[in-house]
Amino acid sequence: MSLGDAWALTPGSSSKMNKVTIISGTGSYLAGLTKSNHTILVCTSTGSGFTLDHVYLCTNDGLSVIDISDVNEHTHVSSGTGGFFTGVLAGNVDVFDTGTYFTLEPYKAKWNTFTDNSATISDDNDGTTGEPSIKIDSGATNGSTGSINQRGLEMNVAQDSFFKTMQRFGTASSLAEKVGFGMESLNAVNNNRRKYGYEICTTVNNNFFITSADGTTRSSSDSGIAFNTSRTSYRVEHYPATPKIDMYINEGIVFTKTTNVPTTYLSDEPKPDEIFRVSFKNSTAASRTLFLYGCRFVYNGSNQWHNEV
C-alpha cells in the first residue's frame, strides 16, 4: 500500500503521517523539506521562495512545489504564470466581447439604425463638457421611435452574459425605452423569444423594469427604482445556471429577477431579430431625447446567425 493511500487498516507511521497530513511552517523550513515525503505545504512566514498564507502542492517527482493559492498573481505569459494567454483565448473562443468599441468615441455609424415618423438619430457632444454620445430624438410626432441595434452570431443563453450602458434622458416624462439582448423594438409587438434587459414606460410608472423571456413566457418585474435625467450607469448580468438576472444602477445592485430567465435555445425556434438593441420613443406630441455614452456587451455565441431557424 502506498504512503499516500487512504488509511484503511494501515498502521500509523511518521512517513504515512507526513504524506497524508498538511504540513505548515516558515518558508525557510518548508524549503528544507524533502518534497517527495509530503503532499500539501502551508507557509506561515515568507522566505526561501515561499509566501505567507500560500498553499503549495508537492510535485510527484519530489523536485519542486506548485503554488495553488487563489491569491497567487499571474500574467499568462508562460506555463508557470497561469498558462499562455493565447490558451485562455482558445479555451473561450465562443466568447464575444465588444470591449471599448461602443464605448470610446461612440458613433451611430457603428450601429444599425431605425427611425419612424419624426424620430432622428445623430452623433452628439454634451454642452461645454464635450462627452460624445449617440442621440435618439423622437421629434414632435406622438409615438415616434428610434432604435440602434447589432446583428451577429446568436447568443447561447445557456452561458453567462452581461451588458453595461451609460445613458441620460433629456426629460423624465412621456417616454419609453427598451435595452438588452433580443429586446423588441418599441414599434413592434412583444414576443416570447428568449431575451433579457431593462425597460421603462412612463404610462405605467417611472420605474425600471427587468424584462426576460424563456421562449414560452415573457414577463417584466418592477425594480421599484425610478429613472431620472442624470447621466447614469446600468449593468445587467444573466446567470442561467441559477437562474437569475441581476440589475445594477451606478454599480449598486437594485433588483434580482428569477422568473422566465432564458437558459437554453431550441434548435428550431425563431431567434431574436437582433442580438442587442436600444429602442426609444415618445408618448406625447413633443420631443423626447436619449443620450447613449457607451455600451459594452459580453456573451457566448453559437454557430448560427441571429435570424436562422
C-alpha positions, 0 to 999 in steps of 0.5 A: 500500500502506498504512503499516500493511500487512504488509511484503511487498516494501515498502521500509523507511521511518521512517513504515512503521517507526513504524506497524508497530513498538511504540513505548515511552517516558515518558508525557510523550513518548508524549503528544507523539506524533502518534497517527495515525503509530503503532499500539501505545504502551508507557509506561515512566514515568507522566505526561501521562495515561499509566501505567507498564507500560500498553499503549495502542492508537492510535485510527484517527482519530489523536485519542486512545489506548485503554488495553488493559492487563489491569491497567487498573481499571474500574467499568462505569459508562460506555463508557470504564470497561469498558462499562455494567454493565447490558451485562455483565448482558445479555451473561450473562443465562443466568447464575444466581447465588444470591449471599448468599441461602443464605448470610446468615441461612440458613433451611430455609424457603428450601429444599425439604425431605425427611425419612424415618423419624426424620430432622428438619430445623430452623433452628439457632444454634451454642452461645454463638457464635450462627452460624445454620445449617440442621440435618439430624438423622437421629434414632435410626432406622438409615438415616434421611435428610434432604435440602434441595434447589432446583428451577429452570431446568436447568443447561447443563453445557456452561458453567462452574459452581461451588458453595461450602458451609460445613458441620460434622458433629456426629460423624465416624462412621456417616454419609453425605452427598451435595452438588452439582448433580443429586446423588441423594438418599441414599434413592434409587438412583444414576443416570447423569444428568449431575451433579457434587459431593462425597460421603462414606460412612463404610462405605467410608472417611472420605474425600471423594469427587468424584462426576460423571456424563456421562449414560452413566457415573457414577463417584466418585474418592477425594480421599484427604482425610478429613472431620472435625467442624470447621466447614469450607469446600468449593468445587467448580468444573466446567470442561467445556471441559477437562474437569475438576472441581476440589475445594477444602477451606478454599480449598486445592485437594485433588483434580482429577477428569477422568473422566465430567465432564458437558459437554453435555445431550441434548435428550431425556434425563431431567434431574436431579430437582433442580438442587442438593441436600444429602442426609444420613443415618445408618448406625447406630441413633443420631443423626447431625447436619449443620450447613449455614452457607451455600451459594452456587451459580453456573451457566448455565441453559437454557430448560427446567425441571429435570424436562422431557424 
